[in-house]
Amino acid sequence: MRHRIQPTAARQFAPADLLQGILVVSSFGFWAVMLGLIPVLLFRVWQVG
């Protein structure tokens, strides 16, 4: 019966999880900015029109 060594698995998967976390946070920030800007842009276009 072979046992997996937990610290090795944690060290192996930690960079991938960190990268995924950074991508999730950056994409969330991107969509937050976009959703914040879209109503402002629509309002400006509506004002001009």
PyMOL Python script that loads the backbone (N, CA, C, O; Angstrom):
from pymol import cmd

cmd.read_pdbstr("""\
ATOM      1  N   MET A   1       0.835  -1.184   0.000  1.00  0.00           N
ATOM      2  CA  MET A   1       0.000   0.000   0.000  1.00  0.00           C
ATOM      3  C   MET A   1       0.881   1.248   0.000  1.00  0.00           C
ATOM      4  O   MET A   1       1.655   1.470   0.931  1.00  0.00           O
ATOM      5  N   ARG A   2       0.760   2.049  -1.035  1.00  0.00           N
ATOM      6  CA  ARG A   2       1.578   3.256  -1.107  1.00  0.00           C
ATOM      7  C   ARG A   2       0.799   4.446  -0.561  1.00  0.00           C
ATOM      8  O   ARG A   2      -0.399   4.592  -0.802  1.00  0.00           O
ATOM      9  N   HIS A   3       1.500   5.280   0.170  1.00  0.00           N
ATOM     10  CA  HIS A   3       0.876   6.481   0.733  1.00  0.00           C
ATOM     11  C   HIS A   3       1.433   7.703   0.016  1.00  0.00           C
ATOM     12  O   HIS A   3       2.633   7.783  -0.246  1.00  0.00           O
ATOM     13  N   ARG A   4       0.569   8.643  -0.296  1.00  0.00           N
ATOM     14  CA  ARG A   4       1.048   9.893  -0.878  1.00  0.00           C
ATOM     15  C   ARG A   4       1.571  10.784   0.232  1.00  0.00           C
ATOM     16  O   ARG A   4       0.999  10.852   1.320  1.00  0.00           O
ATOM     17  N   ILE A   5       2.662  11.463  -0.061  1.00  0.00           N
ATOM     18  CA  ILE A   5       3.246  12.380   0.916  1.00  0.00           C
ATOM     19  C   ILE A   5       2.566  13.735   0.719  1.00  0.00           C
ATOM     20  O   ILE A   5       2.676  14.342  -0.346  1.00  0.00           O
ATOM     21  N   GLN A   6       1.869  14.199   1.741  1.00  0.00           N
ATOM     22  CA  GLN A   6       1.049  15.397   1.602  1.00  0.00           C
ATOM     23  C   GLN A   6       1.843  16.667   1.301  1.00  0.00           C
ATOM     24  O   GLN A   6       1.420  17.436   0.438  1.00  0.00           O
ATOM     25  N   PRO A   7       2.974  16.928   1.967  1.00  0.00           N
ATOM     26  CA  PRO A   7       3.699  18.173   1.659  1.00  0.00           C
ATOM     27  C   PRO A   7       4.152  18.247   0.200  1.00  0.00           C
ATOM     28  O   PRO A   7       4.157  19.325  -0.393  1.00  0.00           O
ATOM     29  N   THR A   8       4.531  17.113  -0.375  1.00  0.00           N
ATOM     30  CA  THR A   8       4.956  17.116  -1.774  1.00  0.00           C
ATOM     31  C   THR A   8       3.798  17.501  -2.674  1.00  0.00           C
ATOM     32  O   THR A   8       3.960  18.300  -3.596  1.00  0.00           O
ATOM     33  N   ALA A   9       2.614  16.927  -2.406  1.00  0.00           N
ATOM     34  CA  ALA A   9       1.440  17.253  -3.208  1.00  0.00           C
ATOM     35  C   ALA A   9       1.079  18.720  -3.026  1.00  0.00           C
ATOM     36  O   ALA A   9       0.709  19.392  -3.989  1.00  0.00           O
ATOM     37  N   ALA A  10       1.184  19.224  -1.796  1.00  0.00           N
ATOM     38  CA  ALA A  10       0.857  20.629  -1.543  1.00  0.00           C
ATOM     39  C   ALA A  10       1.842  21.531  -2.276  1.00  0.00           C
ATOM     40  O   ALA A  10       1.444  22.537  -2.863  1.00  0.00           O
ATOM     41  N   ARG A  11       3.126  21.176  -2.246  1.00  0.00           N
ATOM     42  CA  ARG A  11       4.114  21.988  -2.961  1.00  0.00           C
ATOM     43  C   ARG A  11       3.889  21.906  -4.467  1.00  0.00           C
ATOM     44  O   ARG A  11       4.137  22.867  -5.196  1.00  0.00           O
ATOM     45  N   GLN A  12       3.414  20.739  -4.926  1.00  0.00           N
ATOM     46  CA  GLN A  12       3.235  20.558  -6.363  1.00  0.00           C
ATOM     47  C   GLN A  12       2.064  21.393  -6.872  1.00  0.00           C
ATOM     48  O   GLN A  12       2.147  21.969  -7.957  1.00  0.00           O
ATOM     49  N   PHE A  13       0.988  21.465  -6.115  1.00  0.00           N
ATOM     50  CA  PHE A  13      -0.220  22.120  -6.602  1.00  0.00           C
ATOM     51  C   PHE A  13      -0.347  23.572  -6.147  1.00  0.00           C
ATOM     52  O   PHE A  13      -1.226  24.290  -6.624  1.00  0.00           O
ATOM     53  N   ALA A  14       0.506  24.009  -5.243  1.00  0.00           N
ATOM     54  CA  ALA A  14       0.388  25.376  -4.735  1.00  0.00           C
ATOM     55  C   ALA A  14       0.566  26.433  -5.842  1.00  0.00           C
ATOM     56  O   ALA A  14      -0.240  27.361  -5.902  1.00  0.00           O
ATOM     57  N   PRO A  15       1.577  26.338  -6.717  1.00  0.00           N
ATOM     58  CA  PRO A  15       1.712  27.381  -7.746  1.00  0.00           C
ATOM     59  C   PRO A  15       0.506  27.451  -8.678  1.00  0.00           C
ATOM     60  O   PRO A  15       0.095  28.544  -9.067  1.00  0.00           O
ATOM     61  N   ALA A  16      -0.074  26.294  -9.045  1.00  0.00           N
ATOM     62  CA  ALA A  16      -1.243  26.294  -9.928  1.00  0.00           C
ATOM     63  C   ALA A  16      -2.424  26.964  -9.237  1.00  0.00           C
ATOM     64  O   ALA A  16      -3.143  27.747  -9.858  1.00  0.00           O
ATOM     65  N   ASP A  17      -2.631  26.659  -7.950  1.00  0.00           N
ATOM     66  CA  ASP A  17      -3.733  27.278  -7.220  1.00  0.00           C
ATOM     67  C   ASP A  17      -3.508  28.779  -7.091  1.00  0.00           C
ATOM     68  O   ASP A  17      -4.447  29.566  -7.208  1.00  0.00           O
ATOM     69  N   LEU A  18      -2.271  29.170  -6.852  1.00  0.00           N
ATOM     70  CA  LEU A  18      -1.968  30.596  -6.735  1.00  0.00           C
ATOM     71  C   LEU A  18      -2.233  31.299  -8.059  1.00  0.00           C
ATOM     72  O   LEU A  18      -2.818  32.382  -8.081  1.00  0.00           O
ATOM     73  N   LEU A  19      -1.809  30.695  -9.156  1.00  0.00           N
ATOM     74  CA  LEU A  19      -2.035  31.283 -10.473  1.00  0.00           C
ATOM     75  C   LEU A  19      -3.527  31.371 -10.768  1.00  0.00           C
ATOM     76  O   LEU A  19      -4.001  32.378 -11.294  1.00  0.00           O
ATOM     77  N   GLN A  20      -4.267  30.313 -10.429  1.00  0.00           N
ATOM     78  CA  GLN A  20      -5.715  30.327 -10.664  1.00  0.00           C
ATOM     79  C   GLN A  20      -6.382  31.410  -9.823  1.00  0.00           C
ATOM     80  O   GLN A  20      -7.296  32.091 -10.288  1.00  0.00           O
ATOM     81  N   GLY A  21      -5.923  31.566  -8.588  1.00  0.00           N
ATOM     82  CA  GLY A  21      -6.474  32.615  -7.733  1.00  0.00           C
ATOM     83  C   GLY A  21      -6.207  33.997  -8.290  1.00  0.00           C
ATOM     84  O   GLY A  21      -7.077  34.867  -8.260  1.00  0.00           O
ATOM     85  N   ILE A  22      -4.993  34.199  -8.803  1.00  0.00           N
ATOM     86  CA  ILE A  22      -4.666  35.501  -9.401  1.00  0.00           C
ATOM     87  C   ILE A  22      -5.541  35.755 -10.629  1.00  0.00           C
ATOM     88  O   ILE A  22      -6.027  36.868 -10.831  1.00  0.00           O
ATOM     89  N   LEU A  23      -5.739  34.718 -11.448  1.00  0.00           N
ATOM     90  CA  LEU A  23      -6.572  34.885 -12.637  1.00  0.00           C
ATOM     91  C   LEU A  23      -8.006  35.196 -12.266  1.00  0.00           C
ATOM     92  O   LEU A  23      -8.641  36.043 -12.895  1.00  0.00           O
ATOM     93  N   VAL A  24      -8.531  34.511 -11.236  1.00  0.00           N
ATOM     94  CA  VAL A  24      -9.910  34.754 -10.817  1.00  0.00           C
ATOM     95  C   VAL A  24     -10.057  36.181 -10.302  1.00  0.00           C
ATOM     96  O   VAL A  24     -11.013  36.875 -10.647  1.00  0.00           O
ATOM     97  N   VAL A  25      -9.105  36.618  -9.473  1.00  0.00           N
ATOM     98  CA  VAL A  25      -9.188  37.967  -8.912  1.00  0.00           C
ATOM     99  C   VAL A  25      -9.057  39.019 -10.004  1.00  0.00           C
ATOM    100  O   VAL A  25      -9.783  40.014 -10.000  1.00  0.00           O
ATOM    101  N   SER A  26      -8.132  38.805 -10.942  1.00  0.00           N
ATOM    102  CA  SER A  26      -7.935  39.802 -11.997  1.00  0.00           C
ATOM    103  C   SER A  26      -9.141  39.847 -12.930  1.00  0.00           C
ATOM    104  O   SER A  26      -9.548  40.923 -13.369  1.00  0.00           O
ATOM    105  N   SER A  27      -9.715  38.676 -13.236  1.00  0.00           N
ATOM    106  CA  SER A  27     -10.894  38.676 -14.102  1.00  0.00           C
ATOM    107  C   SER A  27     -12.086  39.304 -13.382  1.00  0.00           C
ATOM    108  O   SER A  27     -12.903  39.984 -14.001  1.00  0.00           O
ATOM    109  N   PHE A  28     -12.180  39.072 -12.071  1.00  0.00           N
ATOM    110  CA  PHE A  28     -13.262  39.698 -11.306  1.00  0.00           C
ATOM    111  C   PHE A  28     -13.095  41.215 -11.299  1.00  0.00           C
ATOM    112  O   PHE A  28     -14.069  41.951 -11.455  1.00  0.00           O
ATOM    113  N   GLY A  29     -11.872  41.676 -11.121  1.00  0.00           N
ATOM    114  CA  GLY A  29     -11.613  43.111 -11.165  1.00  0.00           C
ATOM    115  C   GLY A  29     -11.913  43.684 -12.538  1.00  0.00           C
ATOM    116  O   GLY A  29     -12.456  44.784 -12.643  1.00  0.00           O
ATOM    117  N   PHE A  30     -11.571  42.959 -13.584  1.00  0.00           N
ATOM    118  CA  PHE A  30     -11.854  43.400 -14.956  1.00  0.00           C
ATOM    119  C   PHE A  30     -13.348  43.560 -15.174  1.00  0.00           C
ATOM    120  O   PHE A  30     -13.799  44.572 -15.711  1.00  0.00           O
ATOM    121  N   TRP A  31     -14.135  42.536 -14.748  1.00  0.00           N
ATOM    122  CA  TRP A  31     -15.583  42.614 -14.950  1.00  0.00           C
ATOM    123  C   TRP A  31     -16.201  43.672 -14.050  1.00  0.00           C
ATOM    124  O   TRP A  31     -17.180  44.308 -14.439  1.00  0.00           O
ATOM    125  N   ALA A  32     -15.651  43.876 -12.850  1.00  0.00           N
ATOM    126  CA  ALA A  32     -16.169  44.934 -11.974  1.00  0.00           C
ATOM    127  C   ALA A  32     -15.964  46.300 -12.625  1.00  0.00           C
ATOM    128  O   ALA A  32     -16.855  47.148 -12.589  1.00  0.00           O
ATOM    129  N   VAL A  33     -14.793  46.509 -13.218  1.00  0.00           N
ATOM    130  CA  VAL A  33     -14.525  47.785 -13.898  1.00  0.00           C
ATOM    131  C   VAL A  33     -15.443  47.938 -15.105  1.00  0.00           C
ATOM    132  O   VAL A  33     -16.008  49.010 -15.323  1.00  0.00           O
ATOM    133  N   MET A  34     -15.596  46.867 -15.893  1.00  0.00           N
ATOM    134  CA  MET A  34     -16.434  46.943 -17.084  1.00  0.00           C
ATOM    135  C   MET A  34     -17.884  47.233 -16.706  1.00  0.00           C
ATOM    136  O   MET A  34     -18.528  48.089 -17.312  1.00  0.00           O
ATOM    137  N   LEU A  35     -18.395  46.520 -15.707  1.00  0.00           N
ATOM    138  CA  LEU A  35     -19.787  46.732 -15.305  1.00  0.00           C
ATOM    139  C   LEU A  35     -19.968  48.104 -14.672  1.00  0.00           C
ATOM    140  O   LEU A  35     -21.069  48.655 -14.688  1.00  0.00           O
ATOM    141  N   GLY A  36     -18.897  48.658 -14.116  1.00  0.00           N
ATOM    142  CA  GLY A  36     -18.981  50.006 -13.577  1.00  0.00           C
ATOM    143  C   GLY A  36     -18.931  51.055 -14.674  1.00  0.00           C
ATOM    144  O   GLY A  36     -19.544  52.114 -14.540  1.00  0.00           O
ATOM    145  N   LEU A  37     -18.207  50.780 -15.767  1.00  0.00           N
ATOM    146  CA  LEU A  37     -18.051  51.779 -16.826  1.00  0.00           C
ATOM    147  C   LEU A  37     -19.182  51.752 -17.835  1.00  0.00           C
ATOM    148  O   LEU A  37     -19.527  52.791 -18.398  1.00  0.00           O
ATOM    149  N   ILE A  38     -19.766  50.590 -18.078  1.00  0.00           N
ATOM    150  CA  ILE A  38     -20.788  50.482 -19.118  1.00  0.00           C
ATOM    151  C   ILE A  38     -21.974  51.415 -18.852  1.00  0.00           C
ATOM    152  O   ILE A  38     -22.389  52.113 -19.777  1.00  0.00           O
ATOM    153  N   PRO A  39     -22.542  51.466 -17.638  1.00  0.00           N
ATOM    154  CA  PRO A  39     -23.651  52.414 -17.419  1.00  0.00           C
ATOM    155  C   PRO A  39     -23.223  53.861 -17.605  1.00  0.00           C
ATOM    156  O   PRO A  39     -23.996  54.670 -18.118  1.00  0.00           O
ATOM    157  N   VAL A  40     -22.010  54.199 -17.200  1.00  0.00           N
ATOM    158  CA  VAL A  40     -21.520  55.575 -17.387  1.00  0.00           C
ATOM    159  C   VAL A  40     -21.420  55.899 -18.872  1.00  0.00           C
ATOM    160  O   VAL A  40     -21.836  56.975 -19.303  1.00  0.00           O
ATOM    161  N   LEU A  41     -20.871  54.977 -19.655  1.00  0.00           N
ATOM    162  CA  LEU A  41     -20.749  55.221 -21.095  1.00  0.00           C
ATOM    163  C   LEU A  41     -22.120  55.318 -21.750  1.00  0.00           C
ATOM    164  O   LEU A  41     -22.345  56.174 -22.606  1.00  0.00           O
ATOM    165  N   LEU A  42     -23.036  54.441 -21.347  1.00  0.00           N
ATOM    166  CA  LEU A  42     -24.384  54.500 -21.915  1.00  0.00           C
ATOM    167  C   LEU A  42     -25.068  55.818 -21.563  1.00  0.00           C
ATOM    168  O   LEU A  42     -25.778  56.394 -22.388  1.00  0.00           O
ATOM    169  N   PHE A  43     -24.852  56.291 -20.344  1.00  0.00           N
ATOM    170  CA  PHE A  43     -25.457  57.554 -19.920  1.00  0.00           C
ATOM    171  C   PHE A  43     -24.886  58.721 -20.712  1.00  0.00           C
ATOM    172  O   PHE A  43     -25.609  59.637 -21.102  1.00  0.00           O
ATOM    173  N   ARG A  44     -23.567  58.674 -20.945  1.00  0.00           N
ATOM    174  CA  ARG A  44     -22.930  59.745 -21.735  1.00  0.00           C
ATOM    175  C   ARG A  44     -23.474  59.737 -23.173  1.00  0.00           C
ATOM    176  O   ARG A  44     -23.766  60.795 -23.731  1.00  0.00           O
ATOM    177  N   VAL A  45     -23.607  58.566 -23.758  1.00  0.00           N
ATOM    178  CA  VAL A  45     -24.130  58.456 -25.123  1.00  0.00           C
ATOM    179  C   VAL A  45     -25.578  58.927 -25.167  1.00  0.00           C
ATOM    180  O   VAL A  45     -25.989  59.592 -26.118  1.00  0.00           O
ATOM    181  N   TRP A  46     -26.356  58.584 -24.136  1.00  0.00           N
ATOM    182  CA  TRP A  46     -27.757  59.009 -24.072  1.00  0.00           C
ATOM    183  C   TRP A  46     -27.856  60.543 -23.917  1.00  0.00           C
ATOM    184  O   TRP A  46     -28.749  61.178 -24.478  1.00  0.00           O
ATOM    185  N   GLN A  47     -26.931  61.111 -23.156  1.00  0.00           N
ATOM    186  CA  GLN A  47     -26.926  62.571 -22.974  1.00  0.00           C
ATOM    187  C   GLN A  47     -26.610  63.282 -24.293  1.00  0.00           C
ATOM    188  O   GLN A  47     -27.255  64.266 -24.654  1.00  0.00           O
ATOM    189  N   VAL A  48     -25.606  62.763 -25.002  1.00  0.00           N
ATOM    190  CA  VAL A  48     -25.208  63.388 -26.253  1.00  0.00           C
ATOM    191  C   VAL A  48     -26.335  63.250 -27.282  1.00  0.00           C
ATOM    192  O   VAL A  48     -26.637  64.197 -28.009  1.00  0.00           O
ATOM    193  N   GLY A  49     -26.957  62.059 -27.339  1.00  0.00           N
ATOM    194  CA  GLY A  49     -28.032  61.830 -28.291  1.00  0.00           C
ATOM    195  C   GLY A  49     -29.262  62.613 -27.889  1.00  0.00           C
ATOM    196  O   GLY A  49     -30.284  62.550 -28.573  1.00  0.00           O
TER     197      GLY A  49
END
""", "prot")
cmd.dss("prot")
cmd.show_as("cartoon", "prot")
cmd.util.cbc("prot")
cmd.orient("prot")
